[in-house]
Amino acid sequence: MGAECDAITGCKISSINIGAPVVTMSYSPTSGHAVIAILEYVAYADGLIRAYNIHTYAVHYTLQIDNTIKLMGAGAFAFHPTLEWIFVGDRRGTLLAWDVSTERPNMIGITQVGSQPITSVSWLPVLQLVVTVSKDGTLHWWKTRVMLNPNRPPMQANFFEPAAIESIDIPRILSQQGGETVYPLPRIKALEVHPKLNLAALLFANMTGGDNVKNRAAFTREGRKQLFAVLQSARGSTGDFFI
């Protein structure tokens, strides 16, 4: 069952019986079709992905994959801001890209990120990169190959290319902003990117369990003050990330 709710009131606007286990749902921010303004993408546990018209809940299209590719269902979606590309992170650790600008969407890229499920996928518009976050907190950065000949799409296996990006040194960033490093470092859970500004936010997993006093202190008033100071300082800096 899929349901659409008002984000302000929490009231259910509409619902649809999708008829199969659903693992992820996401709205497309734009659409090139003249009639349909927004599509709702639904990922199923068997790896299938369907796009629904949010006004009629009719199936607009299905993202088909080769029978030889085994997926476990998308864990995250990301959308290119100008091109009609969808990036899908699967729970088997596979990253895929689809071109949905035509009536029959075409898979244009696929790569294996690792063995861990992908929990977050983001497009960095300033750097023109795709960032994936795996369940174990590992970040990977990917460049996408430009299509030199629009009549000949790139090879799917060559679409994603690892980007030479320095890993994020969380303790160093916190110390530079006057914060206190907590050990063990919390696991990165998701990455949220500002669509226009060169800013992003890292979301960490809850580490309050056990008797670790430092972890519990992160959720006190003083911990919130430190976080606010970091965010305020980062607004006027050239840094790319909020921690």
C-alpha positions, 0 to 999 in steps of 0.5 A, a space after each residue: 500500500 502506498 499513501 500520499 500525505 500532506 507534509 504540514 498536517 500529516 493527513 492522508 491525501 490519497 492511497 493506492 494498493 501497489 500489490 507488492 512489498 515496497 522498499 523505497 518511494 521517491 518523487 521526481 523533482 521535474 519531468 520533461 513530459 508536458 502533462 505530468 508535472 511530478 512522478 512518484 517512483 516506487 522500488 519493490 523488493 524484487 528490484 523492480 522500479 515503477 513510475 506512477 502518475 501522482 494524479 491518476 496513480 497509473 503506471 507511467 513506465 517501468 524501469 526494466 533490467 536484464 534478467 542476468 542482473 540480480 537486485 534486492 530493491 532500491 535503497 535510495 534515489 537521486 535525480 540529475 537537476 537538468 538531464 532526465 537521469 535517475 541514479 538508483 542505489 540498490 540494497 545489493 550494493 549496485 549503482 545504476 543510472 537511467 535515462 528517462 527522457 524517452 518513452 522507453 527509459 534506458 539503463 545507461 550505467 551500472 557499477 558495483 559499489 561494494 557488498 554493503 547496501 547503498 542507503 543514500 545517493 546524491 548528485 553534487 551539482 557544483 562538482 558534477 559528481 554522484 555520491 553514494 553512502 553504503 550501510 557501513 558508512 563508506 562514501 564513494 564518489 563517481 564521475 559520469 562519462 559525457 556522451 560525445 555522440 547523443 545517437 550512441 549511448 555510452 557503454 553501461 559498464 563505463 558510465 560510472 568512473 571513480 572520482 579522485 576525491 579526498 576522503 572526509 576527515 571528520 575529526 579534523 573538520 570538527 576540531 577546526 570548527 571548535 567542536 569535540 570529536 567523539 570516539 568511536 566516530 559515528 557511522 555516516 547514514 546519509 548525505 543531503 545536498 543543497 540543490 543550488 548552494 555548494 553545501 551538503 549535510 552529513 547525517 550520522 547514525 544514533 550512537 547513544 546506546 551503552 555507557 559512553 558518556 561522550 556519545 550521550 553528551 552529543 544530545 545535550 544542550 551543550 552538544 546542540 550549541 556546538 552543532 549550531 556553532 559549526 553550522 553558523 561558521 560553515 555558512 560563511 566559509 568555503 567548506 563544502 560540508 556541514 558536519 
